[in-house]
């Protein structure tokens, strides 16, 4: 059975192609590839993020509060209506991430999340405790599908400690129309080609050997949220469009920073 409850700390790093290549080589003695990466290929993860009509959840999240939460529908690869997918609720409190999820068929998940039709009680794959938490969350907020977001991932586990995990994401792609997982990955790229988002997921301390590798390659932590970045880009683009201005990249970044500051004061 797939793991349905996670408690861990997560740290993120941004790597260029050279850093990525050297890091992959350096971790080989210590880590083993995820079963989906045994052929050294990246696998695809697709998500639909749900939020309130006024984007309440993501607006709160980018304030970097002590506690934040979100809900998404996730598939591995491009599913069809009979594929199994995950409905996930993710919470973060003081840097500790708690993720709880349960399995549904894609059409069953759409019926529940988009129309409020609860899944069959006799579904053997449904984690009822997790579903009750998700159902409470959905009733608390008036959730609607907001963003499709996909990326290609390569993942590794430490050989002697399966709790230490490292993932590399590239081709992070988002769109705000055609919010169907079965439509596949297309849309706007959030990062340039040749840039990798690395995440380390830990229950305890980061292994000393890994810390030494990061120091040698001059790889440092960053603050980056896929959904948060997409939202700030979306707001900035609408700001530019409404003003009828054509801005260069540096100006767009300045606009994003100003808008983030305004949103922080509004929440």
JOGIHU-V682468 format. One record per pair of residues at least 12 apart in sequence whose C-alpha atoms are under 6 Angstrom apart, sorted by the first residue. I is the first residue (numbers start at 1). J is the second residue. Records with the same first field share a line. If there is no record, write none. Layout:
I=J, J
//
This chain:
4=100, 101
5=99, 100
6=98, 99
7=97, 98
8=96, 97, 202, 203
9=96, 97, 201, 202
10=200, 201
11=199, 200
12=198, 199, 221, 222
13=197, 198, 221, 222
14=196, 197
15=195, 196
16=195
17=194
30=158, 159
31=157, 158, 159
32=156, 157
33=155, 156
34=155, 156
42=152, 153, 154
43=152, 153
44=76, 77, 151, 152
45=75, 76, 77, 150, 151
46=74, 75, 150
47=73, 74, 148, 149, 150
48=72, 73, 147, 148
49=72, 146, 147
50=71, 72, 143, 144, 145, 146
51=143, 144
52=142, 143
63=264
66=93, 94
67=92, 93
68=91, 92
69=90, 91
70=89, 90
71=88, 89
72=88
73=86, 87
74=86
78=182, 184
79=182
80=182
81=106, 107
82=105, 106
83=105, 106
84=104, 105
85=103, 104, 105, 106
86=102, 103
87=101, 102
88=100, 101
102=126, 127
103=125, 126
147=175, 176
148=174, 175, 179
149=173, 174
150=172, 173
151=170, 171, 172
152=169, 170
153=168, 169
154=167, 168
155=167
164=201, 202
165=200, 201
166=199, 200
167=198, 199
168=197, 198
169=196, 197
170=196
172=189, 190
173=187, 188, 189
174=187, 188
175=187
232=256
236=256
//
